[in-house]
Amino acid sequence: MSEHLTLVKVGGKVVEETTSLHDFLARFLKLEGLKVLIHGGGRSATTMASRLGLEAKMVDGRRITDAAMLEIVTMVYGGLVNKNIVATLQSMGANAIGLTGADLNYMQSAKRPVREVDYGFVGDVTHVRTTELNLLIDRGIVPVLAPLTHDCKGQLLNTNADTIAAEAAIALSARYETELVYCFEKPGVLRDAEDDCSLINCLTYHQFKELQAAGAIHTGMIPKLDNSFDAIKRGVSRVRITNIAGLQSGGTTLLSE
């Protein structure tokens, strides 16, 4: 029987604030079995860009990454946020290592082609190599994955952290029984985004599309759910969306049927 592996993607305010991050990591380490952590850091990147006099540009919630912004997200995602997480995990007794997709050549991508929008140096994942990741995981080391990939030609590319989490979970499911958990501020998928009590405990793809058509699910939750259902179709055993309090077993569980 395959060993259980939990991949947790953490983002939003959870990863941006010291207190919430410390609380999250303490709960993360209490999860049973092997673990992988994927993080975002968009607010930190926007803040750093502002401090350096650069305006962050977004289209439908997606960041435009020109050459200057690529330098900032590389510094923030691959440096500041990633290494703060690794250092905190080490202080809690967990051996961790921070990685971008270029490290160990574990995640490759292609620069997104220009269509209606030129997203700049944004990468769409093309291949995931898990050989070295497996070695780290099997030794009890926690990989901490930053939302950066590379094109195998020396170019780093900004890549959506939700996508990295899904693609990593799919690839690792060839060896492990994988569970993917998206952790952010809300308790899960809500029927009313303004009412935390409207949590949907279980959600099928059909229900998701009905709620999307009705306008109940919108903006950033749509790509998160698209990634989640794609992961289930491609071999991930279980996907949940939750907050820190529900990290162990709460939130919204996505169903294949």
N, C-alpha and C positions, 0 to 999 in steps of 0.2 A: 504493500500500500504506500502511495506517495506521501512524503512528509508535508505537513501543512505550512504554508507560507502566507503571511499577511503583508500586503503592500498598502501603505497608507499615504495618500496625497493630502498634504496640509497646505492651506492657503488663506487668503484674506487677512483679517485682523489677527487671527490666531498666530500666524507666523511673524507678524509685525511688532507685537507688543511683548515685552520681556516676561511679564507675569503670566499671560495666557500661553506663551510658548513653553515656559517651564512646566506649567500644569499639563499641557498637552504631552510633552515628552515623558513626564513621569507616568502618565497613563499609557502612553505608547509602549513603554518598556514593560508594562505589566501584561501586555498581550501574550498569549501562549504561543510557543513555537518560534519559527524563524521569521525575521522581519526585514523589510525594506522601506525606506522613507523617501518620498518625493515631495519637494517643496516648490512653492511659488515665490512671490516677492514683488509683485507688480507695484504696490503702493510705495515700497522702498525705492524702487527704480524711478518712479515718477518724482518722488521727493528729492532724490539725488540729482535728477536731471534739472529740476527747478533750482537747486542750490548752485548748479554749474551754469545756469542761464540758458538752459535748453528746454524748449516747450515739448511736452509729450503729446503725440498725435495719435488719436484712436479712431477707428472706423468700426461701428457695430461692436464695440467692446474689445476689439482686437488692436494690438499695438502696432503702429508703423515703426519699423526698425531700420532707420537709415544708418550710415556708417558711424555717426556720432552716438546715436542711441545704442548701437551694438556695443560700443566701448563701455557705456554705462551699465547695460544689463549684464555684460560679462563681469564687470567689477562687482556689481551688487549680487547677482544670482550665484556666480561661481566663486565669489570671494566673501563679501560681508555676510550675507544671509547663510550661505552654506557652511562657512567655517564657524559662525556663531552656534549653529545647530550642532555641528560635530563636537565643538568644545564643550557644550552643555551636556551632550550625551556622555562624553568622556568623564565629566565631573560626576555623573550619576552612575558610573561603573560599567558603562556599555562601551565596547570597542567599536568605533565607527570610522568610516572613511568617506570623504566627500568626493563626488565624481561629476564631471560633465560627460556628455556623450563621446567626446574625444578621448577621455581617459579610458584605457583598455580597449579603445575602439568599440565600445559596447553599443552605441546607438548612432547610426548614420542617417543622414537626411539629404534631401534635395531642396535647393532654393525654390521657394514658391513662385510659379510663373506669374507674370503680370497679365491680369485679365481686366475686370472692371476697376480693381484697386491694385496699386503697386505697394505691397507690404514691405518691400526692401529685403533685408537680411533675415527672413523668416524661413525656417526649414520645415518640410513635411517629411515625416519619418519614412525611410525606405527599408531599413534593415536593423535588426537587433541581434547582437552577438552575446550569448549568455555564458560562454565557457568560463571566463574569468569571474563573472558575477557568481556563478555557481560555487566556485572555489571559495570565494569570500563568505558567501552565505553559509555554506556547509561548515565553515570554521567558526561560526557564531558572530562574524563581523557584520555590522549593520551598514549597508551601502546607503548613502544619503545623496540622492540624485537631484542635481540642479537642472533647471529647464533650458539647457543649452545642448545642441547637437553639433555635428560637423559633416562636411560633404566629402571627406577623404581626399580633398585637394588643398587642405590647409585653411579652409574657411569655417569659422564658427558660425552657427546660426541660432537665432532665438526661436524656441519651440514651445508651444503651449504645454504647461505642466500637466494638465489633465490628460492630454494626448500621450505624453511621456509615460504617465502612470499606467494608462490602458495598454500601451504597446509593450511596456516592460512586463506587465502582468500576463499578457497573452503569450509572450515568448517564454517566460519562466514556467508557464503552465505545462510545458512539455516535460518538466522534471518534477514539479511540485503540485500539490493541490492548492491552488491559489485563491485567495480572497482579496478583493480590491475594495478599499474603503476611502471615500472622499470625505475629508473632515474640514468644515468651515464654520461660520458663525451660527447658521440656522440648524434646527434639530433634524432637518431632512428636507424632502420635497414637500412643499406646502400647497394646499388648494388655494390659499390666500397668502400671498407673500408678506402681507402685513400682520398676519395672525399666526403666531408660533404654535397655537393650539390646533391648527388645521392640518397637522401632520398626516401624510399618507403613509401608512405602515408598509404596504406592499404595492408595487406598481408594475404593470405589464407594459410592453411597448405600445400596444393598442390604446391603453388608457393614457399613456404619455402623449400620444398624438392627438387624442381627443381633447385633453387639457390644453395642449399647445394651440390647437385650432380655436379653442374658446378664450384664449388669452390668459389663462390661469398660470401657465408656465411660459416664461419668456426670457429674453436677454441671455445672461451668462449661464443660466440653468440648462438651456437647450443644448449647447455643445457638450456640457458635462454629461447629460443623459444620453446623447448620441454616442459619445465615447463609451459610456457604461454598457449600453445594450450591445454595442459592437463587441466589447470585451466578452460578454456572456456568449454571444454567437460563436466566438473564436476560441473558446476553451476555458475561460476563467470560471471557476466553480461558483463563486458568489460575489455580488457587488452590493455595497451599501453606501448610502449618503447620510451623513450625520454630523453632529458637533462633538466637542470634547466630552461632554457628559455621556454621550451615547457610543463612545468609541468601542467599548467592549462588545455590545450587542444591540444597541438601539438604532434609531433612525429609520430610513426608508430602505427596504430590501427590494431589489429589482428582480423580476421574475421573467423567465424566458418565454412563458406562455401567458 
